[in-house]
Amino acid sequence: MARKTSFYYSFLVLPADQRRAVLAVWDFCRAVDDAIDEEPSTLGDLPAGAAAVPFWRAEIARCFDGAMPATAQGRRLQPFVTKFNLPRRAFDDVIDG
């Protein structure tokens, strides 16, 4: 998360693990939002536009099912899924949004 966001400084007061979890969730959600909003040719190897929806659904499934995530965002998020009992439905809602 960049310092230019209004959230950056508020996260500094969190304990380190919670701060890393919040940043992992933020990064995952940004990646999903960017992928769905972009044209297919702008994201390199990752699918974009409508093709991004099933890709990110599979990625969140890997995060919650203990499989190896395909993206850096998924790999950063996965350890916090069980540690903080993150709700899968919230991530599905982000993908649907």
ROMI-19510 format. One line per 3 residues: their letters; for each residue x negated, y, z negated of N, C-alpha, C. Coordinates in steps of 0.02 Angstrom, whole numbers, plus 50000, padded with zeros to 5 digits. Layout:
a) X,Y,Z,X,Y,Z,X,Y,Z | ...
//
This chain:
mar) 49958,49941,50000,50000,50000,50000,49956,50062,50000 | 49971,50107,50042,49931,50168,50048,49949,50218,49994 | 49901,50260,49978,49912,50312,49928,49963,50364,49951
kts) 49976,50366,50015,50023,50416,50040,50095,50400,50023 | 50109,50339,49998,50177,50322,49979,50191,50347,49908 | 50254,50360,49895,50272,50385,49828,50270,50330,49775
fyy) 50268,50267,49797,50267,50212,49749,50197,50196,49723 | 50147,50214,49760,50078,50194,49743,50060,50208,49671 | 50069,50269,49648,50046,50288,49582,50089,50257,49527
sfl) 50152,50244,49540,50194,50212,49489,50173,50140,49477 | 50145,50108,49528,50123,50038,49520,50058,50032,49480 | 50021,50085,49474,49957,50083,49439,49965,50067,49364
vlp) 50023,50081,49336,50033,50069,49264,50054,49997,49249 | 50069,49959,49301,50088,49889,49291,50027,49846,49273 | 50037,49792,49235,49982,49744,49226,49959,49718,49294
adq) 49896,49699,49299,49865,49680,49362,49905,49628,49401 | 49927,49574,49369,49964,49522,49404,50030,49548,49431 | 50065,49588,49392,50128,49616,49416,50116,49665,49473
rra) 50063,49704,49469,50047,49750,49523,50032,49712,49587 | 49992,49659,49582,49977,49619,49642,50041,49587,49671 | 50086,49565,49627,50149,49536,49650,50191,49587,49687
vla) 50198,49646,49658,50237,49699,49690,50207,49717,49758 | 50142,49721,49761,50109,49738,49825,50118,49682,49876 | 50117,49619,49853,50127,49563,49899,50199,49563,49927
vwd) 50247,49578,49884,50317,49582,49907,50324,49640,49956 | 50296,49697,49938,50299,49756,49981,50269,49741,50050 | 50211,49711,50050,50176,49696,50113,50215,49647,50155
fcr) 50244,49596,50124,50284,49547,50160,50345,49581,50192 | 50380,49622,50153,50439,49656,50178,50422,49704,50235 | 50367,49739,50229,50345,49785,50282,50329,49746,50346
avd) 50295,49688,50339,50279,49648,50398,50341,49624,50433 | 50390,49601,50395,50453,49578,50424,50488,49636,50460 | 50494,49692,50426,50528,49749,50455,50493,49773,50519
dai) 50427,49777,50516,50389,49798,50575,50398,49749,50633 | 50396,49685,50618,50400,49634,50671,50468,49636,50705 | 50521,49644,50667,50588,49643,50696,50601,49707,50735
dee) 50572,49763,50713,50582,49827,50747,50539,49837,50809 | 50486,49798,50816,50438,49809,50871,50457,49771,50935 | 50428,49794,50988,50435,49760,51052,50390,49698,51051
pst) 50410,49644,51084,50372,49582,51082,50298,49587,51099 | 50278,49633,51141,50208,49636,51162,50163,49675,51115 | 50189,49706,51062,50149,49751,51021,50117,49719,50960
lgd) 50133,49658,50943,50108,49628,50881,50056,49573,50892 | 50030,49567,50951,49980,49516,50963,50009,49447,50961 | 49984,49404,50917,50004,49334,50914,50071,49323,50878
lpa) 50093,49369,50837,50154,49360,50800,50215,49379,50842 | 50270,49342,50834,50330,49359,50871,50360,49425,50847 | 50394,49459,50891,50425,49522,50874,50496,49523,50901
gaa) 50533,49573,50880,50602,49578,50903,50643,49520,50876 | 50690,49497,50916,50734,49442,50895,50696,49378,50879 | 50641,49366,50913,50601,49306,50900,50568,49306,50832
avp) 50563,49365,50801,50532,49369,50736,50575,49340,50681 | 50640,49341,50689,50685,49317,50636,50672,49244,50619 | 50673,49197,50666,50660,49127,50647,50588,49117,50622
fwr) 50541,49155,50650,50472,49149,50627,50466,49166,50553 | 50494,49224,50533,50489,49245,50463,50532,49203,50417 | 50587,49175,50443,50626,49127,50402,50583,49066,50386
aei) 50548,49041,50436,50504,48983,50425,50447,49002,50378 | 50422,49063,50383,50367,49085,50339,50390,49088,50267 | 50449,49115,50254,50472,49119,50185,50488,49049,50159
arc) 50510,49005,50202,50521,48935,50181,50455,48904,50159 | 50401,48916,50197,50336,48889,50177,50314,48918,50110 | 50327,48981,50099,50308,49012,50035,50344,48980,49976
fdg) 50407,48965,49985,50447,48937,49931,50442,48862,49925 | 50425,48828,49980,50421,48755,49979,50352,48728,49964 | 50303,48772,49956,50236,48751,49940,50193,48732,49999
amp) 50217,48742,50059,50177,48729,50120,50130,48788,50131 | 50082,48779,50175,50033,48832,50189,50065,48886,50233 | 50071,48947,50208,50098,49001,50249,50054,49016,50310
ata) 50085,49039,50363,50049,49053,50425,50020,49123,50428 | 50043,49167,50384,50021,49237,50387,49985,49257,50323 | 49945,49309,50328,49912,49336,50269,49963,49360,50218
qgr) 50018,49389,50242,50070,49412,50197,50101,49355,50158 | 50113,49300,50191,50141,49241,50157,50092,49211,50107 | 50028,49210,50125,49978,49182,50079,49970,49225,50017
rlq) 49977,49291,50025,49973,49334,49966,50035,49329,49923 | 50092,49318,49953,50155,49315,49917,50165,49249,49880 | 50145,49194,49910,50161,49127,49885,50144,49116,49811
pfv) 50086,49137,49786,50071,49123,49715,50120,49155,49666 | 50152,49208,49687,50196,49245,49642,50268,49219,49644 | 50284,49177,49692,50352,49151,49699,50372,49115,49635
tkf) 50331,49068,49613,50348,49031,49552,50327,49069,49489 | 50271,49104,49492,50247,49140,49433,50298,49189,49407 | 50332,49224,49452,50381,49274,49431,50453,49255,49450
nlp) 50462,49192,49469,50529,49167,49486,50565,49213,49535 | 50530,49229,49590,50559,49273,49640,50618,49240,49674 | 50671,49277,49687,50731,49248,49718,50724,49243,49794
rra) 50730,49183,49819,50724,49173,49891,50777,49212,49930 | 50836,49216,49903,50891,49251,49937,50872,49323,49954 | 50836,49356,49910,50816,49425,49922,50773,49430,49985
fdd) 50729,49382,49996,50686,49383,50055,50727,49366,50118 | 50774,49319,50111,50818,49305,50167,50858,49367,50187 | 50880,49405,50136,50917,49467,50150,50874,49518,50186
vid) 50810,49523,50168,50765,49569,50203,50759,49548,50276 | 50752,49484,50289,50746,49459,50357,50811,49473,50396 | 50868,49464,50363,50933,49477,50395,50943,49551,50409
g) 50915,49593,50365,50926,49666,50369,50898,49695,50429
//
